[in-house]
Amino acid sequence: MTDRAKFVELMIHHGVLKFGEFTLKSGRRSPYFFNLGAIADGAGLAVLGRAYADAIIELGLKPDVLFGPAYKGIPIAVAAGVALHQFHDTRVGVSFNRKEAKQHGEGGNLVGHALHGRVVIVDDVMTAGTAVAQAADIVRAAGGTIAGVLVALDRCEQGPDGRTAVQGMADRLGTRVESIVALRDVIEFLDSSGADADSLGAIRTYQRQYCQMTA
């Protein structure tokens, strides 16, 4: 089993990747849903952090700071930062934002390491890219350079201009936007593991209608 297949299997095991009928934020109906918020214990976060850390090293992103946009990006950044130190002897800063600026104490809307140097934004899934775009604005306003974006899953959904959200965001930010797995990896895993034919068929139909499967 490939590393990508193992990651898909782990996400199913931890209840992150579910199959059925779901309504996305866009209002579109989807036959699957990906929610990293389902990982709610130390064991799951350790697995998740290791996957992000391994991808950061393999992709050569070389961050000085990991930035996790509130809210789901926060535990990702923390877990990945710990795993980079533990498994790759790489020390990076960790930073995240508050949804609302704090008016007392240290104030502001940023917590953790200063956003200086090479900043990699980590988040859960790329559908439309709204959260990542907002995170990029925060990083740049604080003086950081965006060295890349890493998400767990690229849904490969095609926008009005014919590009996927990942492609569009890479062009918009002028940097690499990467994912640990993409929809094609989910389909390949389900196909090879003898998954429920109805679920697999629904995802294939959805993919043909809404997605652009890149190589």
SVG drawing of the C-alpha trace seen along z (x, -y; Angstrom):
<svg xmlns="http://www.w3.org/2000/svg" viewBox="-27 -46 45 52">
<polyline fill="none" stroke="black" stroke-width="0.4" points="0.0,0.0 1.4,-3.4 1.7,-6.3 -1.2,-8.0 -3.4,-4.9 -2.4,-4.6 -3.3,-8.2 -6.8,-7.7 -7.2,-4.5 -6.3,-6.3 -8.7,-9.2 -11.5,-6.7 -10.5,-4.9 -10.5,-8.1 -13.9,-9.2 -12.4,-12.1 -13.5,-10.9 -17.2,-9.9 -19.4,-8.8 -23.1,-9.5 -25.0,-12.7 -23.6,-16.0 -24.2,-19.7 -21.1,-21.7 -20.7,-25.3 -21.2,-26.2 -24.6,-24.5 -23.4,-21.8 -24.4,-18.2 -21.5,-15.9 -21.3,-12.1 -18.3,-12.4 -17.2,-14.8 -13.7,-15.4 -13.6,-16.8 -10.2,-16.9 -12.1,-18.1 -13.1,-14.5 -9.6,-13.8 -10.0,-14.6 -7.4,-12.7 -3.6,-12.6 -3.2,-9.4 -5.0,-10.7 -3.2,-14.1 0.1,-12.3 -0.7,-10.4 -1.9,-13.6 1.1,-15.6 3.5,-13.0 1.8,-13.0 2.0,-16.7 5.6,-16.8 6.7,-14.0 5.0,-15.9 6.7,-19.2 10.1,-17.5 9.4,-15.5 8.1,-18.5 11.1,-20.6 9.0,-23.5 11.6,-24.5 9.4,-26.6 10.6,-28.9 7.0,-29.1 3.9,-27.0 0.7,-29.1 -2.6,-27.4 -5.7,-29.5 -8.5,-29.3 -9.9,-27.0 -9.1,-23.7 -5.6,-24.8 -4.5,-25.4 -4.1,-21.7 -2.6,-20.9 0.1,-23.5 0.8,-22.4 0.9,-18.7 3.0,-19.2 5.5,-21.4 5.9,-18.7 6.4,-16.0 9.0,-18.0 11.0,-18.3 10.5,-14.7 11.0,-12.8 13.0,-15.2 15.1,-17.2 13.7,-20.3 12.7,-23.2 10.0,-25.6 7.8,-28.3 4.1,-27.8 1.5,-30.6 -2.2,-30.9 -4.9,-33.6 -7.9,-34.4 -11.2,-35.0 -11.7,-38.1 -8.9,-40.3 -8.2,-40.2 -8.7,-43.6 -6.8,-43.0 -3.5,-41.4 -1.2,-41.1 -4.0,-42.1 -4.1,-41.5 -5.3,-38.5 -2.1,-36.5 -0.9,-33.9 2.5,-32.1 5.6,-32.7 6.1,-36.0 5.2,-35.6 8.7,-36.3 10.7,-34.4 9.3,-31.5 5.8,-30.7 3.9,-27.6 0.1,-27.7 -1.4,-24.4 -5.1,-23.7 -7.5,-20.7 -9.0,-20.7 -9.0,-22.8 -12.5,-23.3 -12.9,-26.9 -9.7,-28.2 -11.4,-31.0 -9.8,-30.3 -6.3,-29.9 -6.7,-33.3 -7.6,-35.0 -4.6,-33.3 -2.3,-34.5 -3.5,-38.1 -2.7,-37.7 0.8,-36.3 1.7,-39.0 0.3,-41.8 2.5,-40.6 5.6,-40.6 6.0,-36.9 6.8,-35.4 4.5,-32.6 6.7,-29.6 3.8,-27.3 0.4,-25.9 -0.2,-22.3 -3.6,-20.8 -4.6,-17.2 -7.1,-16.8 -7.5,-18.5 -11.1,-17.9 -10.0,-18.8 -13.3,-20.8 -13.3,-22.9 -14.2,-26.6 -15.9,-28.8 -12.6,-29.6 -11.8,-25.9 -9.1,-25.7 -9.2,-23.8 -9.0,-25.7 -5.5,-24.5 -4.4,-25.7 -6.2,-29.0 -4.7,-29.6 -1.2,-28.8 -1.5,-31.4 -3.1,-33.9 -0.4,-33.6 2.5,-32.9 3.6,-29.9 3.2,-26.2 -0.1,-24.8 0.2,-21.1 -1.9,-18.3 -1.1,-15.1 -3.8,-13.3 -6.3,-14.3 -9.7,-13.0 -8.0,-10.6 -6.2,-8.9 -9.6,-8.4 -11.1,-6.8 -8.1,-4.6 -8.2,-3.4 -11.9,-2.7 -11.5,-0.8 -8.6,1.3 -10.1,2.1 -13.4,3.4 -15.4,0.5 -19.2,0.2 -20.0,0.0 -22.7,-2.6 -20.4,-5.0 -17.6,-4.5 -20.1,-5.0 -21.5,-8.2 -18.0,-9.7 -17.0,-8.8 -20.2,-10.5 -19.5,-13.6 -15.9,-13.6 -16.9,-13.6 -19.4,-16.4 -17.5,-18.8 -13.8,-17.9 -10.6,-18.1 -8.4,-15.2 -4.8,-16.4 -1.8,-14.0"/>
</svg>
